[in-house]
Amino acid sequence: MHYSNTKQYVFIIILFCSWIHFANASLEITEIVYDPIGANTNHQWIEIYNPDSTPVSIDTTWRFNDGSSHYINDKVSFVVQPLSYFILTGDKDTFMIDHPSFSGLVIDTIMSLDKDGETISLIKDGVTVTEVAYDSSMGASENNNSLQKINNIWTEASPTIGISNNAPVVSGGTTSSGGSTAEMTTTTQKNKTSEIASISTEIITKKIVIAGIPFQISSETLGLNKEKLTEGKFVWNFGDGMQKIDTRYVPFEYMYEYEGEYVLTLSYYRYPYYPYTESIDASDRMTIKVVAPGVVISSVGNDTDAFVELHNNSSYEVVLSKWILKGTLHSFVIPDGTTLLSGKKLKLSPRVTGFLYSDLQSVSLLNPAGDSIAVYPQEEKIVVSKKVVLSSANITKATVYKDSPDSAPLENLVNLNNLEAQALNTNKNINPQTFAWIGLAGVIILGIGGVLFIGRKNSLSDKDKDALEKELSADDMVILE
C-alpha cells in the first residue's frame, strides 16, 4: 500500500509540474514591421517565437492586443512547435504576396499597428504572456526594415522572417554605422540611464470604438524608479471639446457621440498645484477612431418562433453589453460580453428574450444610453407626384414611383393621396365650350320628347287617356339625374 501511494504521489507531482510548464508556456515577440514603405494596411506583421522545448497550443483563450483585443485566427486553434516561429499579420494573402519565399506558419488576425508607436501583446486567459512597447524613434519607419530583438535589445535591421535575428555587423571593433564598440556600449548605457530617470505615462484603451457606446479608458504612469504613480494631476483631453481632470489615477468610461477620428491626450503633473507651464512631467496621445454601430434588426420570427435576428453590417466587431431589445410588450437587456462579429448575424431565441409574437409588431434596438440604434419593421418612404396626365395613349395603367419622382415620366404618375383633386384637375382640362354644347343638346332632346308625348296624348280618346294614366304610376318612373 505504501509503495502504491508513493507511485500515485509521484504521478500527481509529474502532472502538476507538466501543468505548471504548460501554464507558463512562453512565447516571445521577436520582430515587428509596423510602418512599411507605402500603405500600412494588411502589410504590417510581427514574428513570434517559441523558445520552449514543448509545443504551445493557441486556442480561443489567447488574444492579440494592439490597443484593442482580438481573437487570433478567428478562433481556429493551431500549435507552435518548439524552437519555431510563426507570423501574425492582418492579411495572410497580402503577406505571402510581399514575401513569396516564406514557407512557415502565417496566421491572420485583426492588426492595426500605430506608426508612431504603441504597446502590443499576446494574452492568455487575461494574463500577458509577451509584451513589447515600441515607437518611431527606435527606427524601422518607412524604410522596409524591421525592429528586431537582438541580445534583448530592440534594433533596426533588415527583416529575418522565421529565422534567428542577427546582431549588427561589427568589424575591427567598429559597428557598421562607424562607431566603436565601446562607444556603442556607452551610448546604450546612457540611454538606459536616461530612460530610468524619466517619468512616463501611457494611455490604455481601444483604438476603435463605436459611436454612442461607452468604453473604458485607463493609464499607467511610472516614476523615476519605474514605480506606479497614482497621485498628481491627470488632465484628459478627448478631442471633441470635452476635458476631464483627476488628482488620482481612476479608470473611467467615456462615450463619443459622433463618428470620426479624435486625438485623445493625457498630461501628467506630479505636483498638481503648480502652474501647468512649470510642472508638466509626462504626456501621451492616441488617435481614437469612432465608427457607426452598423447593427440592424434584419428579421423577426412568427407566431411559432418569435425570434429576433441582429446583423452587424460594419467592418468591426460590436460588443452588445447592456444593449436593450425592446418589443411591443417586453424588453430584453443583452448580457455583458455579448460580441457580434463583423458581417455576422445573431439570432436571439424567444426562450432567451421572453418575447411573444405580439412583441414582433414593433421591435427596436437601443444602446445602453437609451438611444435608438435600429427599428423593425423599417419605415419605407413612398414618394408620389402631385400631377396626373390622362391621354388616350396612357390611361389604363399608372405607376407609383418610390424615392425618386423626379426621374419618373410625369404622365405615369398618379397622386394616390388626393384622388378627388385629381378628378377636379382632370375636369379642368376639358374645354368649357364642350359643356355648353352638351347642355344645349340635352335641352333639345328633352323638348322634342315633351312635344311628342303631348301630341300623342292629345290624339288619344278620352277612354285611352284614362287607361294610359292608370298604367303609369310613380313606381314606373326613375329619376336619372
Backbone torsions as a table, in degrees:
resi	resn	phi	psi	omega
1	MET	NA	-41.6	-178.5
2	HIS	-64.7	-42.0	179.9
3	TYR	-65.2	-41.0	179.1
4	SER	-62.9	-42.6	179.5
5	ASN	-63.5	-38.8	-180.0
6	THR	-61.8	-42.2	178.7
7	LYS	-62.0	-39.7	179.1
8	GLN	-63.7	-42.4	-179.7
9	TYR	-63.2	-42.5	180.0
10	VAL	-61.8	-42.7	179.9
11	PHE	-62.6	-41.6	179.1
12	ILE	-64.4	-41.6	-179.9
13	ILE	-63.5	-41.2	179.1
14	ILE	-62.6	-44.5	178.4
15	LEU	-62.6	-41.3	-179.4
16	PHE	-63.6	-42.9	179.1
17	CYS	-65.0	-38.3	178.4
18	SER	-64.8	-39.6	179.1
19	TRP	-64.7	-41.9	178.2
20	ILE	-61.3	-42.1	-178.8
21	HIS	-63.4	-41.5	179.7
22	PHE	-69.5	-42.5	-178.3
23	ALA	-61.5	-31.9	-178.7
24	ASN	-100.0	19.2	179.7
25	ALA	-53.2	126.1	-172.6
26	SER	-106.0	135.7	169.1
27	LEU	-124.4	150.9	-178.4
28	GLU	-128.6	135.2	168.7
29	ILE	-78.7	120.7	-173.1
30	THR	-116.6	-13.8	-178.5
31	GLU	-156.0	142.5	-175.3
32	ILE	-137.0	130.2	168.2
33	VAL	-118.1	103.4	-173.6
34	TYR	-108.6	-20.2	-176.7
35	ASP	-145.1	71.3	179.4
36	PRO	-70.5	167.9	176.6
37	ILE	-65.6	134.8	-179.3
38	GLY	88.1	-150.5	-177.1
39	ALA	-68.9	140.0	-179.9
40	ASN	-87.8	-31.3	-174.8
41	THR	-58.6	126.5	179.1
42	ASN	70.0	-0.9	178.3
43	HIS	-106.2	-4.2	178.2
44	GLN	-82.2	149.9	177.2
45	TRP	-160.0	160.5	173.4
46	ILE	-132.9	150.0	178.6
47	GLU	-104.7	135.5	-178.5
48	ILE	-125.8	136.2	-172.6
49	TYR	-120.6	140.3	173.6
50	ASN	-103.3	100.1	-177.2
51	PRO	-81.6	-1.9	-174.2
52	ASP	-83.2	168.7	179.3
53	SER	-94.2	4.2	179.0
54	THR	-125.8	153.1	178.8
55	PRO	-66.1	154.8	175.3
56	VAL	-119.3	122.9	-179.6
57	SER	-92.0	125.9	177.8
58	ILE	-101.3	120.2	-179.2
59	ASP	-133.5	-159.7	-174.4
60	THR	-73.2	-5.1	177.1
61	THR	-84.4	-5.7	-179.3
62	TRP	-99.0	147.6	175.9
63	ARG	-136.2	152.4	170.0
64	PHE	-109.8	129.8	-176.5
65	ASN	-120.6	120.0	174.3
66	ASP	-125.1	39.8	-173.4
67	GLY	111.0	-25.3	170.4
68	SER	-142.0	151.2	-171.8
69	SER	-89.0	135.8	-178.6
70	HIS	-133.0	149.7	167.2
71	TYR	-66.0	150.7	174.5
72	ILE	-92.7	125.8	175.1
73	ASN	58.9	34.4	175.6
74	ASP	51.4	46.7	174.0
75	LYS	72.9	10.5	177.6
76	VAL	-88.3	125.4	-176.8
77	SER	-79.4	152.3	174.5
78	PHE	-156.0	170.2	-174.3
79	VAL	-121.7	134.4	175.1
80	VAL	-101.2	116.0	-176.5
81	GLN	-71.4	159.1	179.7
82	PRO	-57.9	141.5	175.1
83	LEU	55.2	35.5	-179.6
84	SER	-129.0	167.4	-175.9
85	TYR	-115.7	159.7	162.8
86	PHE	-144.8	158.3	-176.9
87	ILE	-106.0	132.7	174.8
88	LEU	-109.9	123.6	-174.4
89	THR	-144.3	165.7	-180.0
90	GLY	-76.9	-22.9	179.6
91	ASP	-155.1	114.0	-175.6
92	LYS	-62.6	-42.0	-177.2
93	ASP	-63.8	-41.5	178.7
94	THR	-64.7	-40.6	179.4
95	PHE	-61.3	-42.3	-177.8
96	MET	-69.6	-29.1	173.9
97	ILE	-68.3	-40.3	179.5
98	ASP	-70.8	-32.0	-175.1
99	HIS	-133.5	70.1	-173.4
100	PRO	-66.2	-20.8	-177.7
101	SER	-83.4	-9.5	-178.0
102	PHE	-77.2	131.5	-176.8
103	SER	-119.0	10.8	-178.2
104	GLY	-85.7	-167.3	-176.3
105	LEU	-81.8	124.5	178.0
106	VAL	-121.5	128.1	-174.8
107	ILE	-120.4	133.3	176.5
108	ASP	-81.4	144.7	168.2
109	THR	-157.1	175.0	172.0
110	ILE	-81.3	125.0	-176.1
111	MET	-139.9	128.3	176.2
112	SER	-146.2	84.6	-177.0
113	LEU	-81.9	133.2	-179.8
114	ASP	-73.9	127.0	-177.7
115	LYS	-69.0	-18.1	178.1
116	ASP	-88.9	-13.0	178.0
117	GLY	121.8	150.2	176.5
118	GLU	-172.3	-176.1	176.5
119	THR	-108.0	128.8	176.6
120	ILE	-117.2	150.6	-175.5
121	SER	-156.1	158.3	167.6
122	LEU	-108.5	134.4	-173.5
123	ILE	-128.4	135.0	175.7
124	LYS	-124.1	123.7	179.8
125	ASP	52.5	38.2	177.8
126	GLY	81.0	-0.9	-179.1
127	VAL	-107.7	129.7	-179.8
128	THR	-71.6	122.5	179.6
129	VAL	-90.2	-44.1	177.9
130	THR	-146.7	145.0	-174.8
131	GLU	-149.4	139.0	179.9
132	VAL	-137.7	132.2	172.3
133	ALA	-107.6	127.7	-179.6
134	TYR	-133.0	163.9	170.8
135	ASP	-152.0	169.6	-172.7
136	SER	-66.5	-19.5	179.1
137	SER	-68.9	-15.0	179.5
138	MET	-81.7	-10.1	178.8
139	GLY	102.6	-170.1	178.2
140	ALA	64.3	35.3	178.7
141	SER	-113.0	118.8	176.3
142	GLU	58.4	35.4	178.5
143	ASN	-138.9	10.1	179.2
144	ASN	66.1	12.0	170.4
145	ASN	-91.1	172.1	177.1
146	SER	-126.5	161.1	169.8
147	LEU	-87.9	128.4	-175.8
148	GLN	-127.7	141.6	177.0
149	LYS	-86.2	104.5	-178.4
150	ILE	-121.5	117.9	-176.8
151	ASN	53.2	41.8	178.1
152	ASN	65.0	16.6	176.2
153	ILE	-123.9	132.6	-179.0
154	TRP	-82.1	126.2	-172.3
155	THR	-136.6	146.5	173.9
156	GLU	-80.2	133.0	179.5
157	ALA	-161.1	171.3	175.8
158	SER	-66.6	140.8	-176.2
159	PRO	-56.4	140.6	174.9
160	THR	-127.5	74.7	-169.9
161	ILE	-71.6	121.4	174.7
162	GLY	76.5	8.2	177.2
163	ILE	-133.1	171.0	-177.7
164	SER	-63.9	138.3	178.2
165	ASN	-71.9	145.8	-177.6
166	ASN	-106.8	142.2	176.6
167	ALA	-72.3	153.3	176.4
168	PRO	-55.8	144.0	-177.1
169	VAL	-66.1	130.8	178.2
170	VAL	-120.8	122.8	-177.9
171	SER	-131.3	123.3	178.0
172	GLY	63.3	33.3	177.8
173	GLY	79.7	8.9	178.4
174	THR	-124.2	155.1	177.3
175	THR	-89.7	170.9	179.6
176	SER	-63.7	-19.7	179.3
177	SER	-87.2	-4.0	174.9
178	GLY	101.5	-9.6	-179.7
179	GLY	-86.8	150.6	178.4
180	SER	-72.6	159.4	178.3
181	THR	-60.3	-41.5	179.2
182	ALA	-62.3	-40.9	179.6
183	GLU	-64.6	-40.7	-179.7
184	MET	-64.2	-42.0	178.6
185	THR	-63.6	-43.4	179.9
186	THR	-63.0	-42.6	179.6
187	THR	-62.9	-42.3	178.3
188	THR	-61.0	-43.4	179.0
189	GLN	-62.8	-39.7	179.5
190	LYS	-64.8	-41.2	179.8
191	ASN	-63.2	-41.4	178.1
192	LYS	-63.6	-42.3	179.1
193	THR	-62.8	-43.3	179.7
194	SER	-63.5	-38.4	179.5
195	GLU	-64.7	-40.9	-179.1
196	ILE	-68.7	-32.7	-172.8
197	ALA	-88.4	14.7	-178.9
198	SER	-121.2	151.8	174.6
199	ILE	-90.2	137.1	-179.4
200	SER	-132.0	152.2	175.3
201	THR	-137.9	148.4	-176.2
202	GLU	-139.4	131.9	175.3
203	ILE	-80.6	134.6	179.3
204	ILE	-123.3	108.0	178.7
205	THR	-167.9	179.2	178.0
206	LYS	-77.4	147.9	177.8
207	LYS	-89.7	-20.8	178.7
208	ILE	-126.2	123.1	-178.3
209	VAL	-131.2	169.7	-176.9
210	ILE	-102.6	133.8	177.7
211	ALA	-61.0	132.9	178.8
212	GLY	83.1	3.2	-178.5
213	ILE	-118.5	123.7	178.3
214	PRO	-64.8	145.9	176.0
215	PHE	-138.5	158.5	-174.3
216	GLN	-90.0	140.6	176.4
217	ILE	-126.3	134.5	174.8
218	SER	-142.6	-177.5	-179.4
219	SER	-154.6	166.1	173.6
220	GLU	-133.9	120.2	-179.9
221	THR	-117.7	125.5	-176.6
222	LEU	-114.4	141.7	-178.9
223	GLY	-87.0	-166.2	-175.7
224	LEU	-62.3	-31.7	179.5
225	ASN	-106.5	24.7	178.6
226	LYS	67.1	21.0	174.6
227	GLU	-82.0	149.4	-179.6
228	LYS	-75.7	131.2	178.5
229	LEU	-104.1	123.2	-178.3
230	THR	-115.7	-2.5	178.7
231	GLU	-124.4	154.3	-176.4
232	GLY	139.5	-150.0	174.7
233	LYS	-123.6	121.8	179.8
234	PHE	-109.0	109.9	-177.5
235	VAL	-106.9	114.9	-179.3
236	TRP	-104.0	132.2	171.9
237	ASN	-121.4	122.4	-171.9
238	PHE	-91.7	-4.4	176.1
239	GLY	79.3	2.1	178.7
240	ASP	-118.3	19.7	-179.1
241	GLY	96.1	-4.4	-179.0
242	MET	-104.6	150.6	179.5
243	GLN	-140.2	150.1	179.3
244	LYS	-137.8	134.7	-179.4
245	ILE	-125.8	126.8	176.7
246	ASP	-124.4	149.3	174.5
247	THR	-101.5	-2.6	173.3
248	ARG	-137.1	154.0	177.9
249	TYR	-71.1	119.2	179.6
250	VAL	-141.0	116.6	173.0
251	PRO	-62.5	150.0	-176.6
252	PHE	-152.7	172.7	177.1
253	GLU	-110.7	146.8	177.3
254	TYR	-139.9	159.4	-178.3
255	MET	-140.0	128.2	171.1
256	TYR	-92.7	135.1	-175.6
257	GLU	-84.4	-29.5	-172.6
258	TYR	-124.5	157.2	177.0
259	GLU	-68.6	155.7	177.4
260	GLY	144.0	-170.9	176.1
261	GLU	-118.8	130.1	-175.9
262	TYR	-125.5	142.5	177.3
263	VAL	-94.9	113.0	177.4
264	LEU	-94.4	126.5	-179.1
265	THR	-125.8	151.2	174.7
266	LEU	-131.4	126.7	174.5
267	SER	-116.5	129.0	-178.4
268	TYR	-110.3	132.0	178.0
269	TYR	-121.7	115.4	-176.8
270	ARG	-65.6	-37.7	178.6
271	TYR	-109.9	95.7	-167.3
272	PRO	-67.0	-17.2	-175.8
273	TYR	-97.2	1.5	173.1
274	TYR	-80.4	156.5	173.3
275	PRO	-59.6	143.8	-176.5
276	TYR	-55.1	-41.1	-174.3
277	THR	-66.0	-15.7	-177.1
278	GLU	-108.9	-11.9	-169.0
279	SER	-123.6	4.6	-179.3
280	ILE	-65.1	130.9	-175.6
281	ASP	-114.7	-30.9	-178.6
282	ALA	-159.7	154.8	178.4
283	SER	-151.7	160.2	176.9
284	ASP	-150.7	156.9	178.3
285	ARG	-143.5	156.6	-179.3
286	MET	-152.9	140.9	175.5
287	THR	-91.4	122.6	179.9
288	ILE	-103.4	123.9	175.8
289	LYS	-95.6	123.0	-178.6
290	VAL	-107.8	122.5	-175.6
291	VAL	-118.0	160.1	178.4
292	ALA	-68.7	151.3	-179.2
293	PRO	-58.3	-43.7	176.9
294	GLY	69.8	12.7	-178.9
295	VAL	-101.8	129.3	178.8
296	VAL	-126.2	160.4	171.2
297	ILE	-89.0	104.7	-171.3
298	SER	-82.9	-30.3	178.1
299	SER	-165.6	163.5	175.5
300	VAL	-132.3	168.6	-174.8
301	GLY	-88.1	-148.7	-176.9
302	ASN	-136.4	-165.6	-175.2
303	ASP	-70.9	-15.6	177.6
304	THR	-98.8	-19.3	-179.8
305	ASP	-149.5	92.8	-173.2
306	ALA	-86.3	56.8	179.7
307	PHE	-79.8	164.4	172.1
308	VAL	-129.9	129.0	-178.0
309	GLU	-110.0	128.2	176.9
310	LEU	-105.9	146.3	-179.4
311	HIS	-132.4	127.8	177.6
312	ASN	-93.5	104.5	-178.5
313	ASN	-85.3	-6.6	-174.1
314	SER	-83.6	174.5	178.9
315	SER	-91.2	8.7	-175.8
316	TYR	-131.7	148.8	174.8
317	GLU	-71.0	147.8	-177.1
318	VAL	-122.4	126.4	176.0
319	VAL	-87.3	120.2	-172.9
320	LEU	-96.7	21.6	-178.0
321	SER	-55.9	124.6	175.3
322	LYS	65.8	15.5	169.0
323	TRP	-70.0	155.6	-173.3
324	ILE	-118.7	126.2	173.3
325	LEU	-101.2	115.9	-172.6
326	LYS	-114.1	118.5	176.6
327	GLY	-98.2	-173.0	-180.0
328	THR	-62.9	-38.4	-176.6
329	LEU	-115.4	-33.1	-173.1
330	HIS	-121.4	161.2	174.9
331	SER	-130.0	152.6	-178.9
332	PHE	-136.2	127.6	177.8
333	VAL	-94.4	120.7	-178.0
334	ILE	-71.2	131.8	-173.7
335	PRO	-65.1	156.9	176.5
336	ASP	-57.8	141.3	175.3
337	GLY	86.9	-5.9	178.7
338	THR	-67.6	121.4	-174.2
339	THR	-121.0	130.6	177.1
340	LEU	-108.7	112.8	-175.7
341	LEU	-69.9	159.9	-179.3
342	SER	-60.2	130.3	177.2
343	GLY	73.9	4.5	-176.2
344	LYS	-102.6	165.8	179.1
345	LYS	-117.6	152.1	178.3
346	LEU	-131.9	117.7	179.9
347	LYS	-101.5	120.8	-178.3
348	LEU	-99.7	120.5	-176.9
349	SER	-75.6	148.4	174.8
350	PRO	-62.8	-22.2	175.4
351	ARG	-64.7	-28.7	179.3
352	VAL	-87.7	-46.6	-174.1
353	THR	-82.6	-24.4	-174.5
354	GLY	78.8	12.9	-177.2
355	PHE	-74.8	147.6	171.4
356	LEU	-107.4	170.4	179.3
357	TYR	-60.1	-35.3	179.3
358	SER	-64.2	-25.2	177.9
359	ASP	-67.5	-23.5	-173.5
360	LEU	-80.0	-5.5	179.0
361	GLN	-66.0	-29.4	178.0
362	SER	-151.6	110.0	-177.2
363	VAL	-122.1	135.4	177.2
364	SER	-133.8	152.7	178.7
365	LEU	-115.1	123.8	-177.7
366	LEU	-116.2	144.9	173.3
367	ASN	-79.5	173.1	-176.7
368	PRO	-59.2	-22.6	178.4
369	ALA	-83.0	-4.5	179.0
370	GLY	91.3	6.5	178.8
371	ASP	-81.9	141.5	-179.2
372	SER	-74.4	127.0	178.6
373	ILE	-101.9	-39.6	-178.2
374	ALA	-155.1	153.7	176.8
375	VAL	-133.2	157.3	176.1
376	TYR	-144.8	133.0	-0.3
377	PRO	-76.5	153.4	177.5
378	GLN	-74.3	137.1	179.1
379	GLU	-73.7	128.8	-179.9
380	GLU	-103.7	120.6	-176.6
381	LYS	-81.5	125.2	177.1
382	ILE	-105.2	124.3	-179.4
383	VAL	-115.2	125.3	179.7
384	VAL	-127.5	162.1	-180.0
385	SER	-84.6	157.0	176.5
386	LYS	-92.5	2.7	-174.5
387	LYS	-118.8	137.7	175.4
388	VAL	-127.1	139.9	178.0
389	VAL	-126.8	121.7	179.1
390	LEU	-105.7	135.6	177.4
391	SER	-149.0	164.5	-179.2
392	SER	-64.7	-26.3	-178.1
393	ALA	-83.6	-19.2	-175.0
394	ASN	-148.4	79.9	-178.4
395	ILE	-133.1	-13.2	-175.0
396	THR	-86.1	-22.7	-173.8
397	LYS	-141.7	135.5	176.7
398	ALA	-121.3	149.3	-177.7
399	THR	-116.9	133.1	175.4
400	VAL	-96.2	124.0	-178.4
401	TYR	-102.5	135.2	178.5
402	LYS	-95.8	138.5	166.3
403	ASP	69.4	-33.5	-172.2
404	SER	-133.8	71.6	-178.3
405	PRO	-67.5	-26.2	-176.9
406	ASP	-63.9	-27.5	-177.8
407	SER	-87.1	-3.2	-176.1
408	ALA	-94.5	147.1	175.0
409	PRO	-62.8	132.3	-176.0
410	LEU	-62.6	-32.3	-176.7
411	GLU	-71.4	-11.1	-179.4
412	ASN	-100.1	1.5	-173.9
413	LEU	-97.1	133.1	177.9
414	VAL	-124.2	130.5	178.1
415	ASN	-82.9	101.4	-177.9
416	LEU	-75.1	-15.5	-176.1
417	ASN	-82.0	-16.4	-175.0
418	ASN	-149.9	72.6	-178.1
419	LEU	-68.6	-32.8	178.7
420	GLU	-62.4	-43.2	178.1
421	ALA	-64.8	-34.1	178.5
422	GLN	-63.7	-39.7	179.5
423	ALA	-65.0	-43.0	178.1
424	LEU	-62.3	-41.9	178.6
425	ASN	-62.7	-35.3	178.6
426	THR	-65.4	-44.3	179.7
427	ASN	-60.9	-33.0	-179.2
428	LYS	-64.9	-21.3	-177.9
429	ASN	-81.9	-7.3	-179.9
430	ILE	-86.7	137.5	-177.8
431	ASN	-65.3	131.2	178.9
432	PRO	-58.5	-31.6	179.2
433	GLN	-61.7	-30.7	178.6
434	THR	-61.8	-43.6	177.1
435	PHE	-58.7	-40.6	-177.2
436	ALA	-64.2	-45.6	179.6
437	TRP	-64.5	-38.5	178.0
438	ILE	-63.9	-43.6	179.3
439	GLY	-63.0	-44.0	179.6
440	LEU	-61.8	-42.0	179.0
441	ALA	-61.9	-37.3	179.2
442	GLY	-65.7	-41.7	180.0
443	VAL	-64.0	-42.9	-179.8
444	ILE	-61.8	-43.9	-179.3
445	ILE	-62.6	-44.4	179.4
446	LEU	-62.7	-39.8	-179.7
447	GLY	-64.4	-45.3	178.7
448	ILE	-60.8	-42.0	-180.0
449	GLY	-62.8	-41.8	179.5
450	GLY	-63.9	-41.7	179.9
451	VAL	-62.5	-45.4	-179.9
452	LEU	-61.4	-40.8	-178.3
453	PHE	-66.1	-43.0	-178.3
454	ILE	-67.2	-41.8	180.0
455	GLY	-61.9	-40.2	178.8
456	ARG	-65.3	-39.1	-177.9
457	LYS	-67.0	-39.4	-179.0
458	ASN	-68.3	-27.4	-178.9
459	SER	-78.9	-10.7	-179.3
460	LEU	-84.6	153.7	173.9
461	SER	-74.6	167.0	180.0
462	ASP	-62.2	-34.1	-179.7
463	LYS	-66.7	-41.6	-179.6
464	ASP	-69.4	-35.3	178.4
465	LYS	-61.4	-44.3	179.5
466	ASP	-61.8	-39.5	-179.6
467	ALA	-65.9	-39.9	-179.8
468	LEU	-66.2	-40.4	179.2
469	GLU	-65.5	-34.3	177.9
470	LYS	-68.4	-35.6	-178.9
471	GLU	-69.8	-33.1	-178.2
472	LEU	-88.9	136.7	177.2
473	SER	-143.4	172.5	179.6
474	ALA	-62.7	-29.8	-179.4
475	ASP	-68.6	-21.7	-178.6
476	ASP	-83.5	-6.0	-176.5
477	MET	-105.3	143.2	178.8
478	VAL	-128.3	127.4	176.3
479	ILE	-80.4	116.6	-176.4
480	LEU	-83.4	-35.4	-176.4
481	GLU	-158.7	NA	NA
